[in-house]
Amino acid sequence: MKNKKTSNNTRHRRDMFLRTVLAVFTAARWFGIPTYGGSMALYWAIVLLIMLIGIEVAAIWKLIRALTGVANYAYGSTSALIGRLSGSIFYGNAVLSLILCWRAVNTWKKLSVNWLRVETKGLLLSPDARIKRRITFVVSFIILCAIVEHTLSMISATGLDCPPEEYFERYILSSHGFLLHTWEYTLWLAIPIFILSKSATILWNFQDLIIIVISMGLTSRYRRLNSFVEHVVRYEKRDENTNKLGTEFYYQLNVWRSIREAFAQQSALVRQVDEELGVLFLLSNLNNLYFICLQLYQGIRKVDGVLINRIYYFYSLGWLLLRACTVVLAAADVNLYSKRALPFLFSCPSSAYNIEIHRLKNQLTHDNIALSAMGFFYLDRQKLLQVAAAIVKYELILIQYDK
């Protein structure tokens, strides 16, 4: 009875990552991801999607009018044109993010079954006791930083001297000037726009959060596999001068075969995640790259001298850079830790060397395990440096030619 209770407790700890991710995805029903919600969550998701599509169509229509010269009023300057383009991209990302996050959470039902099978079949590793705390910290940190950033954006849009009775109108006209003008403002338009802007901001952060959390889970499994390999190699070094009998050699061979199969199963799981979520990876990275360049461009051109605007600009840029880097680094850790067992294998004593170790070395050396954006590029640490270099070149060109 005691052994059964211990086994159930171990299983509970082993799938703690899946339980934590399930809790995150269940909470997503409040902002339009209805997979783990009821019928009301589904209705809200459909309504939200229709409204986001509507505001995106309106934003694109305003942009087309500005580009063709039909809109010949004052809001036709270069900065206004950039504002219209940014607004269209922001809400376009919201539409795609809602669709892709909805699809990703639906896909998670199938992925989680395979994930649990990898954890519980074959080589059984000690569960990661800290994975829940790490994910909780990451989720809480992203929520807190996003709230602070959005609060500063609202204060920056209206100023500190805005009368309370004028706050709502001033905020909508300032933040959505690409969509509404003073003569077009009505409360019946402002309220849904206000709700949609908050939903779009949440979805933008949530799409990055999905990538970070799932990457953490994949990296955790690789970290435990590498620790197990290190432990086995240490055991092999300790007994390298001991002559192994037939039974001992057979047991040793089976252990290494189980390790190799566990790595193969893990690489198959990474490829499945990459296949199912590659579109989301691409959307997240392109969107973050665009808005980083936009923020830097606006900072080069002009940052309003008001203190709150300066605070918002630098905080917003810092938060955007931090989140984009965290997405890439979290995904890149999968590639990094997939190779971490190789040094241990190369240090394995020759007396313990066998065909399974040789196969595992070839498997880890030649098998490129990495998350990608639909195969267009792989998310590794070198990619982060390449993107940073491209942004620096872009900004240097702007500094040289901007008037």
For each residue, the residues with C-beta under 8 A, 3 or more apart:
1: 4 5
2: 5 6
3: 6 7
4: 1 7 8
5: 1 2 8 9
6: 2 3 9 10
7: 3 4 10 11
8: 4 5 11 12
9: 5 6 12 13
10: 6 7 13 14 127
11: 7 8 14 15 120
12: 8 9 15 16
13: 9 10 16 127 129
14: 10 11 119 120 127
15: 11 12 18 19 116 119 120
16: 12 13 19 20 127 128 129 131 132
17: 20 21 115 128 131 132 135 217 220
18: 15 21 22 112 115 116
19: 15 16 22 23 132
20: 16 17 23 24 131 132 135 136
21: 17 18 24 25 108 112 135 213 214 217
22: 18 19 25 26 36 112
23: 19 20 26 27
24: 20 21 27 28 135 139 209 213
25: 21 22 28 33 35 36 105 108
26: 22 23 29 36 37
27: 23 24 30
28: 24 25 31 32 33 35 36 101 105 206
29: 26 32 33 34 35 36 37 41 44 45
30: 27
31: 28 48 199 202 203 206
32: 28 29 44 45 48 49 98 102 199 203
33: 25 28 29 37 45 98 101 102 105 206
34: 29 37 41 42 44 45 102
35: 25 28 29 102 105 106 108 109
36: 22 25 26 28 29 105
37: 26 29 33 34 40 41 42
38: 41 42
39: 42 43
40: 37 43 44
41: 29 34 37 38 44 45
42: 34 37 38 39 45 46
43: 39 40 46 47
44: 29 32 34 40 41 47 48
45: 29 32 33 34 41 42 48 49 98 102
46: 42 43 49 50
47: 43 44 50 51
48: 31 32 44 45 51 52 98 196 199
49: 32 45 46 52 53 95 98 99
50: 46 47 53 54
51: 47 48 54 55 192 196
52: 48 49 55 56 91 94 95 98 196 199 200
53: 49 50 56 57 95
54: 50 51 57 58
55: 51 52 58 59 91 179 193 196
56: 52 53 59 60 88 91 92 94 95
57: 53 54 60 61
58: 54 55 61 62 179
59: 55 56 62 63 84 87 88 91 178 179
60: 56 57 63 64 88
61: 57 58 64 65
62: 58 59 65 66 71 84 178 179
63: 59 60 66 67 81 84 85 87 88 178
64: 60 61 67 68
65: 61 62 68 70 71
66: 62 63 69 70 71 75 76 80 81 84
67: 63 64 81
68: 64 65
69: 66 72
70: 65 66
71: 62 65 66 75 76
72: 69 76
73: 76 181
74: 77
75: 66 71 80 177 178 181
76: 66 71 72 73 80 81
77: 74 80 81
78: 81 82
79: 82 83 301
80: 66 75 76 77 83 84 177 178
81: 63 66 67 76 77 78 84 85
82: 78 79 85 86 294 297
83: 79 80 86 87 177 178
84: 59 62 63 66 80 81 87 88 178
85: 63 81 82 88 89
86: 82 83 89 90 178 291 294
87: 59 63 83 84 90 91 176 178 179
88: 56 59 60 63 84 85 91 92 178
89: 85 86 92 93 287 290
90: 86 87 93 94 200 204
91: 52 55 56 59 87 88 94 95 196 200
92: 56 88 89 95 96
93: 89 90 96 97 200 203 204 283 287
94: 52 56 90 91 97 98 196 199 200 203 204
95: 49 52 53 56 91 92 98 99
96: 92 93 99 100 283
97: 93 94 100 101 200 203 204 206 207 283
98: 32 33 45 48 49 52 94 95 101 102 203
99: 49 95 96 102 103
100: 96 97 103 104 207 279 280 283
101: 28 33 97 98 104 105 203 206 207 210 280
102: 32 33 34 35 45 98 99 105 106
103: 99 100 106 107
104: 100 101 107 108 210 276 277 280
105: 25 28 33 35 36 101 102 108 210
106: 35 102 103 109
107: 103 104 110 111 276 277
108: 21 25 35 104 105 111 112
109: 35 106 112 113
110: 107 113 114
111: 107 108 114 115 272 273 276
112: 18 21 22 108 109 115 116
113: 109 110 116 117
114: 110 111 117 118 269 272
115: 17 18 111 112 118 119 217 269
116: 15 18 112 113 119 120
117: 113 114 120 121
118: 114 115 121 122 221 262 265 266 269
119: 14 15 115 116 125 221
120: 11 14 15 116 117 124
121: 117 118
122: 118 258 261 262 265
123: 225 228 258 259 261 262
124: 120
125: 119 221 224 225 228 262
126: 224
127: 10 13 14 16
128: 16 17 131 220 223 224
129: 13 16
130: 133 134
131: 16 17 20 128 134 135 216 217 220
132: 16 17 19 20 135 136
133: 130 136 137
134: 130 131 137 138 216
135: 17 20 21 24 131 132 138 139 213 216
136: 20 132 133 139 140
137: 133 134 140 141
138: 134 135 141 142 209 212 213 216
139: 24 135 136 142 143 209 213
140: 136 137 143 144
141: 137 138 144 145
142: 138 139 145 146 205 208 209 212 323
143: 139 140 146 147 205
144: 140 141 147 148
145: 141 142 148 149 319 322 323
146: 142 143 149 150 201 202 205 319
147: 143 144 150 151
148: 144 145 151 152 315
149: 145 146 152 153 312 315 316 319
150: 146 147 153 154 198 201
151: 147 148 154 155
152: 148 149 155 156 308 311 312 315 316
153: 149 150 156 157 175 312 316
154: 150 151 157 158 171 175
155: 151 152 158 159 160 308 312
156: 152 153 159 306 308 309 311 312 313
157: 153 154 170 171 174 175
158: 154 155 162 167 170 171 174
159: 155 156 162 170 306 308
160: 155 308
161:
162: 158 159 166 167 170
163: 166 167
164: 167
165:
166: 162 163 169 170
167: 158 162 163 164 170 171
168: 171 172 187 190 194
169: 166 172 173 185 190
170: 157 158 159 162 166 167 173 174
171: 154 157 158 167 168 174 175 194
172: 168 169 175 176 180 185 190 193 194
173: 169 170 176 177 180 181 182 185
174: 157 158 170 171 177
175: 153 154 157 171 172 197
176: 87 172 173 179 180 193 197
177: 75 80 83 173 174 180 181
178: 59 62 63 75 80 83 84 86 87 88
179: 55 58 59 62 87 176 193
180: 172 173 176 177 184 185 189 190 193
181: 73 75 173 177 184 185
182: 173 185
183:
184: 180 181 189
185: 169 172 173 180 181 182 189 190
186: 189 190
187: 168 190 191
188: 191 192
189: 180 184 185 186 192 193
190: 168 169 172 180 185 186 187 193 194
191: 187 188 194 195
192: 51 188 189 195 196
193: 55 172 176 179 180 189 190 196 197
194: 168 171 172 190 191 197 198
195: 191 192 198 199
196: 48 51 52 55 91 94 192 193 199 200
197: 175 176 193 194 200 201
198: 150 194 195 201 202
199: 31 32 48 52 94 195 196 202 203
200: 52 90 91 93 94 97 196 197 203 204
201: 146 150 197 198 204 205
202: 31 146 198 199 205 206
203: 31 32 93 94 97 98 101 199 200 206 207
204: 90 93 94 97 200 201 207 208 287
205: 142 143 146 201 202 208 209 323
206: 28 31 33 97 101 202 203 209 210
207: 97 100 101 203 204 210 211 280 283 284
208: 142 204 205 211 212 284 288 323 324 326 327
209: 24 138 139 142 205 206 212 213
210: 101 104 105 206 207 213 214 277 280
211: 207 208 214 215 277 280 281 284 327 330 331
212: 138 142 208 209 215 216 326 327 330
213: 21 24 135 138 139 209 210 216 217
214: 21 210 211 217 218 273 277
215: 211 212 218 219 330 331 333 334 371
216: 131 134 135 138 212 213 219 220 330 333
217: 17 21 115 131 213 214 220 221
218: 214 215 221 222 266 269 270 273 334 371
219: 215 216 222 223 330 333 334 337
220: 17 128 131 216 217 223 224
221: 118 119 125 217 218 224 225 266 269
222: 218 219 225 226 266 334 337 338 340
223: 128 219 220 226 227 337 340
224: 125 126 128 220 221 227 228
225: 123 125 221 222 228 229 259 262 263 266 341
226: 222 223 229 230 337 340 341 344
227: 223 224 230 231
228: 123 125 224 225 231 232 259
229: 225 226 232 233 259 341 344 345
230: 226 227 233 234 341 344
231: 227 228 234 235
232: 228 229 235 236 255 256 259
233: 229 230 236 237 344 345 347 348
234: 230 231 237 238
235: 231 232 238 239
236: 232 233 239 240 252 348 349 352
237: 233 234 240 347 348 349 352
238: 234 235
239: 235 236 242 244 352
240: 236 237 349 351 352
241: 351
242: 239
243:
244: 239 248 249 252
245: 248 249
246: 249 250
247: 250 251
248: 244 245 251 252
249: 244 245 246 252 253 354
250: 246 247 253 254
251: 247 248 254 255
252: 236 244 248 249 255 256 352 354
253: 249 250 256 257 354 355 356
254: 250 251 257 258
255: 232 251 252 258 259
256: 232 252 253 259 260 354 356 357 360
257: 253 254 260 261 356
258: 122 123 254 255 261 262
259: 123 225 228 229 232 255 256 262 263 356 360
260: 256 257 263 264 356 359 360 363
261: 122 123 257 258 264 265
262: 118 122 123 125 225 258 259 265 266
263: 225 259 260 266 267 341 360 363 364
264: 260 261 267 268 363
265: 118 122 261 262 268 269
266: 118 218 221 222 225 262 263 269 270 338
267: 263 264 270 271 338 367 369
268: 264 265 271 272
269: 114 115 118 218 221 265 266 272 273
270: 218 266 267 273 274 334 338 369 370 371
271: 267 268 274 275 369
272: 111 114 268 269 275 276
273: 111 214 218 269 270 276 277 371
274: 270 271 277 278 281 370 371 372
275: 271 272 278
276: 104 107 111 272 273
277: 104 107 210 211 214 273 274 280 281 371
278: 274 275 281 282 371 372 373 374 375
279: 100 282 283 374
280: 100 101 104 207 210 211 277 283 284
281: 211 274 277 278 284 285 331 371 372 373 374 379
282: 278 279 285 286 373 374 376
283: 93 96 97 100 207 279 280 286 287
284: 207 208 211 280 281 287 288 327
285: 281 282 288 289 324 327 328 373 379
286: 282 283 289 290 373
287: 89 93 204 283 284 290 291
288: 208 284 285 291 292 320 323 324 327
289: 285 286 292 293 324 387 391
290: 89 286 287 293 294
291: 86 287 288 294 295 320
292: 288 289 295 296 317 320 321 324 391
293: 289 290 296 297 391 394 395
294: 82 86 290 291 297 298
295: 291 292 298 299 313 316 317 320
296: 292 293 299 300 317 391 394 395 398
297: 82 293 294 300 301 395 398
298: 294 295 301 302 303 313
299: 295 296 303 313 317
300: 296 297 395 398 399 402
301: 79 297 298 402
302: 298
303: 298 299 309 310 313
304: 309 310
305: 309 310
306: 156 159 309 310
307: 310 311
308: 152 155 156 159 160 311 312
309: 156 303 304 305 306 312 313
310: 303 304 305 306 307 313 314
311: 152 156 307 308 314 315
312: 149 152 153 155 156 308 309 315 316
313: 156 295 298 299 303 309 310 316 317
314: 310 311 317 318
315: 148 149 152 311 312 318 319
316: 149 152 153 295 312 313 319 320
317: 292 295 296 299 313 314 320 321
318: 314 315 321 322
319: 145 146 149 315 316 322 323
320: 288 291 292 295 316 317 323 324
321: 292 317 318 324 325
322: 145 318 319 325 326
323: 142 145 205 208 288 319 320 326 327
324: 208 285 288 289 292 320 321 327 328
325: 321 322 328 329 384
326: 208 212 322 323 329 330
327: 208 211 212 284 285 288 323 324 330 331
328: 285 324 325 331 332 379 381 383 384 387
329: 325 326 332 333 381 384
330: 211 212 215 216 219 326 327 333
331: 211 215 281 327 328 334 335 370 371 379
332: 328 329 335 336 370 379 380 381 383 384
333: 215 216 219 329 330 336 337
334: 215 218 219 222 270 331 337 338 369 370 371 379
335: 331 332 338 339 368 369 370 371 378 379 380
336: 332 333 339 340 380 381
337: 219 222 223 226 333 334 340
338: 222 266 267 270 334 335 364 367 369 370
339: 335 336 342 364
340: 222 223 226 336 337 343
341: 225 226 229 230 263 344 345 360 364
342: 339 345 346 361 364 365
343: 340 346 347
344: 226 229 230 233 341 347 348
345: 229 233 341 342 348 357 360 361 364
346: 342 343 361
347: 233 237 343 344
348: 233 236 237 344 345 352 353 357
349: 236 237 240 352 353
350: 353
351: 240 241
352: 236 237 239 240 252 348 349 357
353: 348 349 350 357 358
354: 249 252 253 256 357 358
355: 253 358 359
356: 253 256 257 259 260 359 360
357: 256 345 348 352 353 354 360 361
358: 353 354 355 361 362
359: 260 355 356 362 363
360: 256 259 260 263 341 345 356 357 363 364
361: 342 345 346 357 358 364 365
362: 358 359 365 366
363: 260 263 264 359 360 366 367
364: 263 338 339 341 342 345 360 361 367
365: 342 361 362
366: 362 363
367: 267 338 363 364
368: 335 378
369: 267 270 271 334 335 338
370: 270 274 331 332 334 335 338 378 379 380
371: 215 218 270 273 274 277 278 281 331 334 335 378 379
372: 274 278 281 375 376 377 378 379
373: 278 281 282 285 286 376 377 379
374: 278 279 281 282
375: 278 372
376: 282 372 373
377: 372 373 383
378: 335 368 370 371 372 383
379: 281 285 328 331 332 334 335 370 371 372 373 383
380: 332 335 336 370 383 384
381: 328 329 332 336 384 385
382: 385 386
383: 328 332 377 378 379 380 386 387
384: 325 328 329 332 380 381 387 388
385: 381 382 388 389
386: 382 383 389 390
387: 289 328 383 384 390 391
388: 384 385 391 392
389: 385 386 392 393
390: 386 387 393 394
391: 289 292 293 296 387 388 394 395
392: 388 389 395 396
393: 389 390 396 397
394: 293 296 390 391 397 398
395: 293 296 297 300 391 392 398 399
396: 392 393 399 400
397: 393 394 400 401
398: 296 297 300 394 395 401 402
399: 300 395 396 402
400: 396 397
401: 397 398
402: 300 301 398 399
403:
